[in-house]
Amino acid sequence: DATLPAGVVAAWDVASAWQQQTATRGKICLNGLWRFHPVDLKQTELPAAGTGWGYHKVPGTWTPGNSCMTPLGPDIWEDRLDLSKMDAAWYQRRISIPAGWAGRRVLINLDNPKQTARVLVDGQESGRILWPGGKVDITRLARPGTEQELSVYVLALPLEPEQIRIAREDLIEKVRSETRFKGLCGDCYLESEPRGARFEDVFFKPSVRRGGLGVACELTGLDPAQRYRLRASVAAGGKTVKAFTSAAFAGADRQEFFGPWADPKLWDLDQPHLYTASVELLDSAGKVLDVTTPTEFGFREFWIQGKDFMLNGKRIHLRCLDYFN
């Protein structure tokens, strides 16, 4: 197996990783240097130590010429390996799930795996993620407070195995499709969320014309017999500048509510001001059941009025440039 050059560290430390934490959720970035082992399509089992493990940076692609990052491997790579022709590889690294996440759902979130990713924890299957990305629930295998081994098998075969090529006017032939990007090509995260009533997704909808902020929430795990409320908080510069609460509602999968806001600082092309917002899910007694991680947004609204494009109530001129001619 490959050894790292002096001064290069492959260890992952929760304290130094980018992360977001709330009272009920956590999100920790897993990007960085992973162990990497290209394999033949027939080798779907986790390779043993000493069989050709190297290193590769995530996010990134292992195909030569499409990335400035080149995988680092042992000497046997030079003799037997052509990365441009490899369609499968294993990624691996150690992770430490925070002890404070005990009792929560724990997930692996992969963005832009090319094309299929199998996720294993301590060598046990957890699930699959298909392009363009998604999450795998690893709760049953998670041991908060201890170090564990995360492995991902990436199969980079094209969605269509063959494509039509016109060789000349009188000759049409089928050729093998090629995948330009292969591997874990997007961000990777370790996440946690409540087991019971919780958010699935939150979308902020500022409106200049209505004079306020709309919030659309996708929810799950709610008890249809119970009553709930939603509370949104908006901050700028670390200080809360706006907060509003929804009316009480019975358990439902989707809720929208609106908070009037007369004087927000508007986002535009010359002043790209951003706010940070989060939403809480409260039970009938006011207990916080879930809190979303912070989301940045600009208070802006774009619409078409007759033949004009409008941004925040003012006409805006857009021009399409042809970069290819």
Salt bridges, closest charged atoms under 4 A:
ASP1 OD2 - ARG35 NH2 3.52
ASP87 OD2 - ARG176 NH2 2.44
ASP87 OD1 - LYS182 NZ 2.75
ASP122 OD2 - ARG143 NH1 2.89
GLU125 OE2 - ARG118 NH2 2.40
ASP137 OD2 - ARG105 NH2 2.96
GLU147 OE1 - ARG94 NE 3.21
GLU149 OE2 - ARG94 NH1 3.87
ASP170 OD1 - ARG168 NE 2.64
GLU173 OE2 - ARG165 NH2 2.20
GLU178 OE2 - ARG176 NH1 2.81
GLU191 OE1 - LYS135 NZ 3.04
GLU193 OE1 - ARG25 NH1 3.50
GLU193 OE2 - ARG105 NH1 2.06
GLU193 OE2 - ARG198 NE 3.10
GLU218 OE2 - ARG254 NH1 2.54
GLU256 OE1 - LYS205 NZ 2.96
GLU256 OE2 - ARG254 NH2 2.72
GLU280 OE1 - ARG231 NE 2.60
ASP290 OD2 - ARG25 NH2 2.89
GLU301 OE2 - ARG209 NH2 2.98
ASP308 OD1 - ARG315 NH1 3.98
